[in-house]
């Protein structure tokens, strides 16, 4: 795996590089978490995740392609209306920032996938889980190991949370009757 900058608490992000004597050239590979968005929207999100808060001109200068100012402005406005960006009026321009980290977007995408996976099928959850495990194994056995580790970590978090709750309310088990 190549070394690339990371967001705090998130996966690798694209790098931006300067081309000598020309506008900024982005070597941005759209993040898979944004597949539901258009290519331009993914590229704009990657710029903002990498660079932080920016106005239309700053985003435009970091895009891989030359776009009209109004096209970048429209894309930013669309992303704002979709809830992926925040904006704040400063002087005569909006400053845009991401509303979600890549991890939060991925979490929402995963939750939606699981919701659809179980609700769109008339099969028993056990069968679906078995098929999911088989599919992951067929896709990438190392990913299967990561899934197992993730399940163990989730179980440990659940146990720790339940233990903390029980320690915080020791009288709850006694029934509270007189």
Phi, psi and omega per residue, in radians:
X1 nan 2.375 -3.105
X2 -1.371 2.647 3.110
X3 -1.433 2.137 3.092
X4 -2.407 2.780 3.103
X5 -1.085 2.689 3.107
X6 -2.168 2.678 3.003
X7 -1.372 2.663 3.075
X8 -0.982 2.045 3.102
X9 1.336 0.166 -3.071
X10 -2.219 3.089 -3.113
X11 -1.308 3.080 -3.101
X12 -1.039 2.594 -3.135
X13 -2.137 2.825 3.141
X14 -1.231 2.673 3.079
X15 -1.734 2.660 3.021
X16 -1.922 2.350 3.135
X17 -2.176 2.652 3.095
X18 -1.619 2.360 3.016
X19 -1.671 2.263 -3.065
X20 -0.973 2.161 3.042
X21 1.307 0.074 -3.137
X22 -2.259 3.123 3.100
X23 -1.118 2.829 -3.114
X24 -1.002 2.310 3.100
X25 -1.836 2.183 -3.093
X26 -1.683 2.256 3.006
X27 -1.768 1.094 -3.016
X28 -1.685 2.130 2.996
X29 -1.747 2.031 -3.114
X30 -0.962 2.391 -3.141
X31 -1.244 2.445 -3.105
X32 -1.092 -0.364 -3.116
X33 -1.193 -0.196 -3.068
X34 -1.964 0.423 -3.080
X35 -1.038 -0.420 3.137
X36 -1.297 -0.192 3.136
X37 -1.696 2.822 3.076
X38 -1.264 2.862 -3.124
X39 -0.956 -0.808 -3.122
X40 -1.134 -0.705 3.124
X41 -1.126 -0.725 3.110
X42 -1.106 -0.717 -3.134
X43 -1.147 -0.717 3.103
X44 -1.112 -0.764 3.108
X45 -1.062 -0.753 3.135
X46 -1.078 -0.706 3.097
X47 -1.073 -0.825 -3.111
X48 -1.188 -0.656 3.083
X49 -1.126 -0.641 -3.111
X50 -1.357 -0.811 -3.009
X51 -1.642 -0.329 -3.074
X52 1.506 -2.773 -3.079
X53 -0.988 2.440 -3.124
X54 -2.761 2.693 3.025
X55 -1.622 3.117 -3.075
X56 -1.016 -0.799 -3.112
X57 -1.067 -0.741 -3.135
X58 -1.143 -0.727 3.093
X59 -1.114 -0.810 -3.107
X60 -1.003 -0.709 -3.098
X61 -1.217 -0.293 -3.110
X62 -1.791 -0.036 3.137
X63 -1.339 2.656 -3.130
X64 -1.171 -0.566 -3.092
X65 -1.980 2.630 3.052
X66 -1.340 2.057 3.111
X67 -2.166 2.658 3.051
X68 -1.099 2.548 3.111
X69 -0.893 -0.755 -3.101
X70 -1.164 -0.540 3.095
X71 -1.177 -0.741 3.103
X72 -1.144 -0.729 3.134
X73 -1.066 -0.758 3.127
X74 -1.118 -0.729 3.126
X75 -1.107 -0.783 3.105
X76 -1.079 -0.718 3.128
X77 -1.112 -0.724 3.099
X78 -1.070 -0.775 3.124
X79 -1.135 -0.607 3.060
X80 -1.117 -0.806 -3.129
X81 -1.172 -0.454 3.081
X82 -1.411 -0.089 3.117
X83 1.482 0.154 -3.135
X84 -1.537 -0.314 3.131
X85 -2.201 2.692 2.932
X86 -1.927 2.742 3.046
X87 -2.519 2.628 -3.114
X88 -2.382 2.310 -3.141
X89 -1.369 2.124 3.054
X90 -2.223 2.109 -3.045
X91 0.972 -2.077 -3.091
X92 -1.843 0.128 -3.067
X93 -2.226 2.690 2.993
X94 -1.493 2.455 2.986
X95 -1.869 2.153 -3.085
X96 -1.762 2.525 3.036
X97 -2.498 2.744 -3.129
X98 -1.303 2.454 3.124
X99 -1.508 -0.397 -3.092
X100 -2.332 2.584 3.003
X101 -1.372 2.850 3.058
X102 -0.988 -0.635 3.134
X103 -1.144 -0.685 3.111
X104 -1.168 -0.699 3.095
X105 -1.111 -0.758 3.125
X106 -1.106 -0.703 3.117
X107 -1.078 -0.738 3.102
X108 -1.144 -0.697 3.140
X109 -1.136 -0.736 3.129
X110 -1.146 -0.743 3.128
X111 -1.081 -0.712 3.112
X112 -1.146 -0.711 3.111
X113 -1.054 -0.804 -3.136
X114 -1.150 -0.741 3.111
X115 -1.012 -0.835 3.136
X116 -1.185 -0.677 -3.120
X117 -1.003 -0.778 -3.097
X118 -1.506 -0.605 -3.074
X119 -1.413 -0.408 -3.111
X120 -1.516 0.080 -3.093
X121 -2.184 2.519 3.064
X122 -1.582 0.015 -3.098
X123 -1.375 2.811 3.086
X124 -1.153 2.522 3.126
X125 -0.999 -0.602 -3.139
X126 -1.075 -0.717 3.129
X127 -1.158 -0.762 3.136
X128 -1.081 -0.756 3.118
X129 -1.095 -0.728 3.106
X130 -1.057 -0.756 3.118
X131 -1.159 -0.655 3.110
X132 -1.101 -0.807 3.118
X133 -1.059 -0.774 3.114
X134 -1.064 -0.725 -3.134
X135 -1.146 -0.742 3.110
X136 -1.111 -0.747 3.120
X137 -1.053 -0.746 3.122
X138 -1.204 -0.471 -3.119
X139 -1.388 -0.834 -3.055
X140 -2.918 1.946 -3.096
X141 -1.148 -0.545 3.090
X142 -1.141 -0.621 3.091
X143 -1.146 -0.608 3.075
X144 -1.076 -0.729 3.084
X145 -1.103 -0.709 3.106
X146 -1.127 -0.676 3.102
X147 -1.087 -0.778 3.120
X148 -1.070 -0.767 3.109
X149 -1.095 -0.712 3.110
X150 -1.102 -0.682 3.106
X151 -1.133 -0.770 3.121
X152 -1.082 -0.723 3.123
X153 -1.138 -0.707 3.121
X154 -1.129 -0.727 3.092
X155 -1.075 -0.730 3.126
X156 -1.117 -0.701 3.093
X157 -1.120 -0.737 3.111
X158 -1.072 -0.766 -3.140
X159 -1.120 -0.769 3.132
X160 -1.108 -0.721 3.131
X161 -1.133 -0.752 3.129
X162 -1.141 -0.681 3.122
X163 -1.145 -0.755 3.105
X164 -1.086 -0.729 3.138
X165 -1.129 -0.715 3.130
X166 -1.175 -0.683 3.114
X167 -1.182 -0.569 -3.126
X168 -1.306 -0.457 -3.100
X169 -2.244 1.159 -3.078
X170 -1.195 -0.419 -3.124
X171 -1.319 -0.285 -3.055
X172 -1.082 -0.579 -3.103
X173 -1.266 -0.367 -3.081
X174 -1.398 -0.142 3.052
X175 1.558 -0.326 3.041
X176 1.175 0.199 -3.125
X177 -1.453 2.848 -3.110
X178 -1.880 nan nan
